Amino acid sequence: MDVIGAGFGRTGTLSLKAALERLGFGPCYHMADIIEVPHRVRQWLDVGDGKTTDWDVIFQGFRSAVDFPAVSYWRELTDHYPDAKVILTVRDPERWYESAQETIFHRRMDTDEPGQWWRRMVHRLVIRRVPEFALFPQMARATVADRVFDGRLDDRDHCIEVFRRHIEEVRATIPAERLLVFECREGWEPLCRFLGVPVPDVPFPHVNDRIDFNRRQPWRELKLLIRGR
């Protein structure tokens, strides 16, 4: 593992994933990789239940990791991979909570089925075809909602305080020479300087805003239904 992302989901983690992969630090592990390969849900459910922390097995084949649920275990991962550099993605705490509440908190950390009838039908068919997918909300609660936010995802003040405290703890724990505090709007230069690689001659990726996130969800389930395990 060369790079560990210590920023919460909805701080530009999917953009960072794309950037790291463009710079040669891929594949980069992200929550999207769990959704696309559902057997990984069971791996993280075991982590959340305290049954295993075999990080080398979980991240086999990956050179970097960002986003939840990996960031929930940033202390363990930075200890286990002492040579990995750490990137703490940040953004305005108020805007972060608004984004999280409208996307990952609302869509992926409860057991409610989608509202539209056709999405409910697809959701049920996916669960029948890919049983691990039904465990996703349980995994997300164990590794993110309960572990990081004490199950209080609807408590705005609490979540923002957790967000602020997390940033302070990472900055206080990780040595300055090993840590980059980064906003994706800063672009390639600080990231490439930190990683010691040339700046690409392409725009910095900016993906997965709120509208894009909510638009992608039905298609992810349809892909699972078609592909299966």
Residue pairs with C-beta under 8 A, 6 or more apart in sequence:
1 59
1 62
1 63
1 64
1 65
1 77
1 81
1 84
2 25
2 63
2 64
2 83
2 84
2 85
3 20
3 25
3 28
3 63
3 64
3 65
3 84
3 85
3 86
3 87
3 195
4 64
4 65
4 66
4 70
4 74
4 77
4 78
4 81
4 84
4 85
4 86
4 87
5 13
5 16
5 64
5 65
5 66
5 67
5 70
5 71
5 86
5 87
5 88
5 89
6 71
6 74
6 78
6 86
6 87
6 88
6 89
6 170
6 174
6 179
7 13
7 16
7 66
7 71
7 87
7 88
7 89
7 90
7 182
8 68
8 71
8 89
8 96
8 100
8 148
8 163
8 166
9 31
9 67
9 68
9 71
9 100
9 104
9 144
10 91
10 96
10 99
10 100
10 103
10 104
11 89
11 90
11 91
11 96
12 89
12 91
12 183
12 184
12 206
13 30
13 66
13 67
13 89
14 30
14 32
14 67
14 207
14 208
15 184
15 204
15 205
15 206
15 207
15 208
16 28
16 66
16 87
16 89
16 182
16 184
17 26
17 28
17 30
17 32
17 64
17 66
17 67
18 205
18 207
19 184
19 188
19 191
19 204
19 205
20 26
20 28
20 63
20 64
20 66
21 27
21 28
22 200
22 202
22 205
23 191
23 192
23 195
23 197
23 200
24 197
25 63
25 64
25 195
26 62
26 63
26 64
27 33
27 61
27 62
27 63
27 64
28 62
28 63
28 64
28 65
28 66
29 59
29 62
29 64
29 65
29 66
29 70
30 65
30 66
30 67
31 67
31 68
31 69
31 104
31 108
32 67
33 40
34 40
34 41
34 44
34 69
34 136
34 139
35 136
35 220
35 224
36 220
36 223
36 224
38 130
38 132
38 133
38 136
38 224
38 229
39 132
39 229
40 58
41 132
41 133
41 135
41 136
41 139
42 132
42 135
42 139
43 52
43 57
43 58
44 58
44 69
44 139
44 142
44 143
45 135
45 138
45 139
45 142
45 143
46 52
47 53
47 58
47 69
47 73
47 143
48 69
48 139
48 141
48 142
48 143
48 147
49 142
53 73
53 76
55 76
55 77
55 80
55 81
59 65
65 77
66 87
66 89
68 104
68 140
68 143
68 144
68 148
69 139
69 140
69 143
69 144
70 77
72 143
72 144
72 147
72 148
73 143
74 86
74 170
75 173
77 84
78 84
78 86
78 173
78 174
85 178
85 179
85 180
85 194
85 195
86 170
86 174
86 178
86 179
86 180
87 179
87 180
87 182
87 191
87 194
88 167
88 170
88 171
88 174
88 179
88 180
88 181
88 182
89 182
89 183
89 184
90 167
90 181
90 182
90 183
91 183
93 160
93 163
93 164
94 160
96 160
96 163
97 156
97 159
97 160
97 163
99 210
100 159
101 153
101 154
101 156
102 210
102 214
103 210
103 213
103 214
104 213
105 145
105 153
105 154
107 213
107 214
107 217
108 136
108 137
108 140
109 137
109 140
109 141
109 144
109 145
109 153
110 137
111 137
113 119
113 120
113 123
113 124
114 120
114 122
114 123
114 217
114 218
119 218
119 221
122 218
122 221
122 222
122 225
123 221
125 225
126 133
126 221
126 224
126 225
127 133
127 134
129 224
129 225
129 228
130 224
130 225
130 228
130 229
132 229
133 224
141 151
145 151
145 153
148 162
148 166
149 158
149 159
149 162
150 158
150 162
152 158
152 159
153 159
167 181
170 179
171 179
171 181
180 190
180 191
180 194
182 190
182 191
182 194
184 204
184 206
187 204
188 199
188 200
188 204
189 199
192 198
192 199
192 200
208 216
